[in-house]
């Protein structure tokens, strides 16, 4: 584990003093992380080297940015709040391998930014990191599901309840669409908790840091399957308290009819009254593929 040099601690202290005059907006989820030990642990989880660029979402005042910049080839920090420009201008110099983009992270293509950043800075890989505001957490993570993601690693801090959802096993209330979709592309290799007291101002809930590593190609869905599988998962959980057959009937465009659906459940040894939350991601994928296979009808011909 790499410890922060004294100069970094001094910069963090000076930055903390500047924050005394900044009015944070709770509706933007502006709870700035000031705990040096947590900042150091997040940076170590990212493990950036000089050949690695980092795209940081929601840098806020720039406390994590300062720490990441000690070892990364370059840090591109995407910040929504333009009011923080002056603080960033004072906290960073032209010698720092840091740049800021003042945009909504949901309105830019992170993949394109990653490719452009690697080309410009000569980096061999890119890490996605940041303290995600609650209101953008799910949509941003959903966008990291699918083929051709550029990230060597994803290290994000989220509200503890969101982390509970992402890491939930099946047959639990928290298990849902985000859990399943992330599981097709990412494995969670580390999780650690961050108490509310580590932030300024302290939020009402604790946070968790999740480290996600990409799955190998052979462990992920077929590329051509992803859009259809994604819609299948959405539909299955849309009315999660209903039996799966009722959730899909009339709502999933490829639903083959109740009789065929129940027959396939029987073939897979899945109870007919199963609900979406009872199926592991791998079973969902097998069920999806089986439902799309042509089947023989009563005349001995394949249904279209």
C-alpha positions, 0 to 999 in steps of 0.5 A: 500500500502506497502512503501519501507524501507529506506534500499531498497531506498539506495540499488536502489541508489547504483545500479543506480550508478553502471549502470553509467558504463554499456552500455545498448543494445537497441536491447535487449530493455534495458531500466531500470526502476529507478522510485521508486514510479513505482517500488513500485506500481508494487510490490504492484500490484504483492502483493507477500507474504512469501508464494509466489514465483515470476518468473521475466522476464527481470530483467535488472539491478535488480531494481524491483527484489530488491523491490519484494524480500522485501516481496516475498518468493523467486524471480527467475529472468530470464535474457538474458544478461550475462553481467549483472551477475557482477552487480547482484553479487554486488547488491544481497547477499546470504541472499536475497531470490533471484536467477538468471537464465541467459537464453532466457525466450522463451527457457525455460518452465516457467510452469516447473520452477514455479512447481520446484520453489514452491517445492524447496522454499515451496511456495503455489503460483507463480506470473509471473512478469517483464518488457517485452522487446518488441520483446518477449512480444507477444510470451511470453504472447501467451504461457500463454494462455491455460489450466493448467497455474500455475500463481496466477497473471501476472503483466507485463510492456509492451509498451503502444501500446501493452497494447492498443491491449490487452485491446482493445474492438472488432470493433477496429483496435488494436483488434486481436489475442492476445486480443482474446486469452488472454481474454479466460483465463485472466481478466485485473484487473488493468492498469497504465501508466509508462512515458518514463522518468521513464527509463534509458535511456528513450525509445521513447514510454511510457509503461503500466503495466497490472495486469492479474488475471486467470478466473475461470474454468467455464469461460474458454474454454473446455480443449479439445477445446483449440488447435482447437479454437486457430487455428481457431482464428489464421486463422480468423485474418490471413487476417483480412481485408477480410470477415470472410467467405473468411478468413476461406475458404480454410485455416481453415482445418474444414471449412464446405463450404460456404453455411453451414458457411453462414447458421450458421452465419444466425442462430447466427444473425451474418452478412454474411459480418462480419470480424474477428475484429467485433466478441467478444471472446465469440461469436468466441467460440460459432461460433467455436463450432457450426461449428464443430457440425454435421449437417443434409444434404439434405437426412436427414442424418448427414454430417460426 
